[in-house]
């Protein structure tokens, strides 16, 4: 991907919660312009997916500073699925 020198993904499961993190040090973007301006079908789709598994999507980005995407949710003890 152009402009990305480092990318990372990880997941963490502890205390009945999970966190999926995807980050890069690419070009980044202005959050206000994307989330409060025109519709972004990519982020809308990711948000709907997160909601469908009972999780929350958090996107953090700044121009010239890359992007961090987090999906946080709860794991039920009964069946290991996401709440």
Beta strands, then each sheet from edge to edge (+ up, - down):
strand 1: 7-14
strand 2: 17-24
strand 3: 56-61
strand 4: 67-74
sheet 1: 1+ 2- 4+ 3-
end
